[in-house]
Amino acid sequence: MTERWNYIAASPRGMQAFGGIHLYIEKSGLPSPLVKLVYLRVSQINGCAYCISTHSRHLIDEGVSVHKLLMLSVWRESLDLFSHRERAALQWAEALAEIAQTHASDSDYQVVRAEFDDKQLADFTFAIALVNAYNRIGIGFRQAAEHSLLEFASGGRH
């Protein structure tokens, strides 16, 4: 896949604005592995190769097992791998990523609401919205994955 054009060079201030939200999420107090797990799951749903590669590498760097990453797309059937809080976060992330179908149902909201306080839920929802936006930018402009996960796993450049 060939990148369509350098959108970052075309609008550096626009990307800085997105970067500001990203930095806010990083400092929000939400657990980094949980946020990145959600970033990865949303990127899987949206089909963003660049983001899937990036978030997978970051999760491995944080000590998340490759087995858990491989089972992420079937987290509902992998009860022993995902905590109740992770499951609530993933359910909410999927509901928002597929909002045209789910309309962020009351049942999805109740599940996530039971696990996160007001600020955490707001910040977590901002994080989901951010990764959805990044996915649309990456896919729209054909941003290719920089490195394969196999290259990373074998000790190659990352």
Secondary structure by P-SEA (a helix, b strand, c coil): cccccccccccaaaaaaaaaaaaaaaaccccaaaaaaaaaaaaaaaccaaaaaaaaaaaaaacccaaaaaaccccccccccccaaaaaaaaaaaaaaacccccccaaaaaaaaacccaaaaaaaaaaaaaaaaaaaaaaaacccccccaaaaaacccc
